[in-house]
Amino acid sequence: MLVSHILKSKGSEGVVTVQPGLSVAEAAEVLSQRKIGALVISRDGKTMGGIISERDIVREIGRRGPGCLNDTVDSIMTARVVTCGRADQTDAVLQKMTDGRFRHIPVVDGGQLVGLISIGDVVKARLSELSMEKDALEGMIKGY
């Protein structure tokens, strides 16, 4: 299955981006309100400066205490972001995420941010694909 199929199934809400100067506390609020796990840091909503996840925020609080909530997101974001493309296979993306130990990956096309998928999105797509394969094999065996 391709990343483009996952993006189609997610709908057209787009990627939630925030400005680099936003405070970590404000970012946590956006994550909570939107019920999402990561934000892309972007000045224009199209190009990436970095990414920050709920996990990043919790780790920083654990390391430095709640004072880090006053810092800006760009001070704790991951600046070297691993990305994927629409034409990438989900198996390859899942491997990237597993190897890098991260749960969100931006989708980039022509240098522009076009989506964000989570490991949950990839697993859900893979399970759906396996279910369809199972049904097709059962149909072939039973002669349907």
VOPAGU-2260 file (C-alpha; in pm, 1 decimal, decimal comma):
REM VOPAGU-2260
SITE   aa  ch    i         X         Y         Z
SITE  MET   A    0       0,0       0,0       0,0
SITE  LEU   A    1     116,3     354,9     -72,2
SITE  VAL   A    2     131,2     653,8     161,9
SITE  SER   A    3    -105,5     834,3     -77,6
SITE  HIS   A    4    -378,1     580,7      10,9
SITE  ILE   A    5    -339,0     660,0     380,7
SITE  LEU   A    6    -360,6    1033,6     310,8
SITE  LYS   A    7    -681,9     983,2     111,5
SITE  SER   A    8    -838,5     783,4     393,4
SITE  LYS   A    9    -750,1    1052,5     648,5
SITE  GLY   A   10    -945,2    1320,0     467,2
SITE  SER   A   11    -844,2    1672,3     376,7
SITE  GLU   A   12    -800,0    1841,9     714,1
SITE  GLY   A   13    -435,0    1909,6     636,9
SITE  VAL   A   14    -142,0    1922,8     872,2
SITE  VAL   A   15    -157,9    2120,2    1194,9
SITE  THR   A   16     139,1    2356,6    1194,4
SITE  VAL   A   17     254,1    2614,5    1445,4
SITE  GLN   A   18     495,5    2905,8    1430,6
SITE  PRO   A   19     849,4    2863,1    1569,4
SITE  GLY   A   20     800,0    3119,8    1848,5
SITE  LEU   A   21     503,9    2941,5    2007,3
SITE  SER   A   22     560,0    2838,1    2368,1
SITE  VAL   A   23     582,6    2470,8    2459,8
SITE  ALA   A   24     280,6    2519,0    2689,1
SITE  GLU   A   25      77,7    2660,9    2399,0
SITE  ALA   A   26     186,9    2369,7    2179,0
SITE  ALA   A   27      72,4    2123,6    2447,0
SITE  GLU   A   28    -262,4    2302,4    2452,2
SITE  VAL   A   29    -298,3    2269,8    2073,2
SITE  LEU   A   30    -209,9    1899,4    2092,2
SITE  SER   A   31    -470,9    1849,1    2363,8
SITE  GLN   A   32    -745,7    2049,1    2192,2
SITE  ARG   A   33    -692,2    1884,5    1854,2
SITE  LYS   A   34    -640,7    1536,2    2006,4
SITE  ILE   A   35    -324,3    1481,4    1802,4
SITE  GLY   A   36      24,8    1366,2    1891,9
SITE  ALA   A   37     254,5    1594,9    1693,1
SITE  LEU   A   38     284,0    1940,4    1541,3
SITE  VAL   A   39     492,8    2051,8    1248,7
SITE  ILE   A   40     684,2    2372,8    1312,2
SITE  SER   A   41     651,7    2591,8    1002,9
SITE  ARG   A   42     671,7    2961,2     925,3
SITE  ASP   A   43     446,3    2933,6     618,5
SITE  GLY   A   44     248,2    2611,0     665,7
SITE  LYS   A   45     416,0    2453,7     363,6
SITE  THR   A   46     781,0    2403,9     453,7
SITE  MET   A   47     908,6    2236,0     766,8
SITE  GLY   A   48    1134,1    2382,3    1029,5
SITE  GLY   A   49    1091,5    2083,2    1257,4
SITE  ILE   A   50     846,5    1867,0    1447,1
SITE  ILE   A   51     745,4    1841,3    1811,0
SITE  SER   A   52     549,8    1558,3    1965,8
SITE  GLU   A   53     377,9    1503,5    2295,3
SITE  ARG   A   54     659,5    1263,7    2376,6
SITE  ASP   A   55     917,4    1541,3    2320,0
SITE  ILE   A   56     732,6    1766,6    2563,1
SITE  VAL   A   57     703,1    1498,9    2832,2
SITE  ARG   A   58    1071,9    1409,2    2800,2
SITE  GLU   A   59    1172,8    1773,3    2835,1
SITE  ILE   A   60     952,5    1819,5    3142,9
SITE  GLY   A   61    1107,4    1505,5    3291,4
SITE  ARG   A   62    1457,5    1629,7    3217,6
SITE  ARG   A   63    1425,7    1996,5    3313,2
SITE  GLY   A   64    1098,5    2034,9    3497,9
SITE  PRO   A   65     790,9    2243,2    3416,6
SITE  GLY   A   66     998,0    2557,2    3349,9
SITE  CYS   A   67    1057,2    2430,2    2996,1
SITE  LEU   A   68     689,7    2500,3    2919,4
SITE  ASN   A   69     784,6    2867,7    2884,8
SITE  ASP   A   70    1045,8    2788,7    2617,2
SITE  THR   A   71     961,4    2810,2    2249,1
SITE  VAL   A   72     884,8    2501,0    2045,6
SITE  ASP   A   73    1181,7    2560,7    1819,6
SITE  SER   A   74    1414,0    2521,2    2119,4
SITE  ILE   A   75    1308,1    2158,5    2178,1
SITE  MET   A   76    1177,4    2047,5    1836,6
SITE  THR   A   77    1343,4    1784,7    1622,9
SITE  ALA   A   78    1502,1    1988,8    1345,3
SITE  ARG   A   79    1634,4    1702,1    1132,0
SITE  VAL   A   80    1303,0    1543,7    1041,9
SITE  VAL   A   81    1273,7    1210,5     863,2
SITE  THR   A   82    1005,4    1238,1     595,3
SITE  CYS   A   83     836,4    1019,9     337,4
SITE  GLY   A   84     666,0    1076,7       3,4
SITE  ARG   A   85     320,3     997,0    -129,9
SITE  ALA   A   86     460,8     716,7    -346,8
SITE  ASP   A   87     644,0     542,8     -59,9
SITE  GLN   A   88     531,7     194,6      40,1
SITE  THR   A   89     380,3     170,9     387,1
SITE  ASP   A   90     612,2    -116,8     479,5
SITE  ALA   A   91     915,7     105,7     415,4
SITE  VAL   A   92     762,3     390,9     614,0
SITE  LEU   A   93     683,3     158,8     903,8
SITE  GLN   A   94    1045,0      41,7     899,1
SITE  LYS   A   95    1171,5     403,2     908,3
SITE  MET   A   96     947,6     479,3    1203,6
SITE  THR   A   97    1050,6     164,2    1388,7
SITE  ASP   A   98    1421,2     219,5    1325,2
SITE  GLY   A   99    1402,6     587,1    1425,2
SITE  ARG   A  100    1174,4     519,8    1723,2
SITE  PHE   A  101     925,6     791,5    1630,3
SITE  ARG   A  102     549,5     777,7    1577,7
SITE  HIS   A  103     478,6    1060,8    1331,1
SITE  ILE   A  104     624,4    1123,8     987,6
SITE  PRO   A  105     556,9    1421,5     761,3
SITE  VAL   A  106     471,7    1352,2     398,9
SITE  VAL   A  107     654,0    1581,6     156,8
SITE  ASP   A  108     597,6    1626,1    -214,6
SITE  GLY   A  109     819,9    1856,5    -417,9
SITE  GLY   A  110     964,6    2008,4    -101,3
SITE  GLN   A  111     617,3    2098,7      24,8
SITE  LEU   A  112     442,4    1952,4     329,4
SITE  VAL   A  113     134,5    1759,9     211,3
SITE  GLY   A  114      46,1    1544,1     509,3
SITE  LEU   A  115     140,2    1385,6     838,5
SITE  ILE   A  116      83,4    1020,8     918,6
SITE  SER   A  117     118,8     835,5    1245,0
SITE  ILE   A  118     233,3     483,8    1315,2
SITE  GLY   A  119    -131,2     411,7    1400,7
SITE  ASP   A  120    -235,8     522,4    1051,5
SITE  VAL   A  121      22,7     291,2     895,9
SITE  VAL   A  122     -70,1      -6,3    1114,6
SITE  LYS   A  123    -441,3      46,4    1043,6
SITE  ALA   A  124    -373,9      55,4     668,8
SITE  ARG   A  125    -156,4    -254,1     686,9
SITE  LEU   A  126    -420,1    -445,8     886,1
SITE  SER   A  127    -684,0    -348,6     629,8
SITE  GLU   A  128    -457,8    -467,1     351,1
SITE  LEU   A  129    -395,8    -800,5     527,8
SITE  SER   A  130    -769,5    -846,3     583,9
SITE  MET   A  131    -840,1    -793,5     213,0
SITE  GLU   A  132    -565,4   -1041,8     121,3
SITE  LYS   A  133    -709,8   -1297,7     366,2
SITE  ASP   A  134   -1058,8   -1254,7     220,3
SITE  ALA   A  135    -925,5   -1293,7    -134,3
SITE  LEU   A  136    -733,3   -1609,4     -43,3
SITE  GLU   A  137   -1036,5   -1758,0     135,7
SITE  GLY   A  138   -1246,6   -1681,8    -170,8
SITE  MET   A  139    -995,4   -1854,3    -398,8
SITE  ILE   A  140    -976,0   -2161,1    -171,9
SITE  LYS   A  141   -1353,2   -2187,3    -134,7
SITE  GLY   A  142   -1407,6   -2122,0    -506,3
SITE  TYR   A  143   -1600,0   -1793,2    -479,0
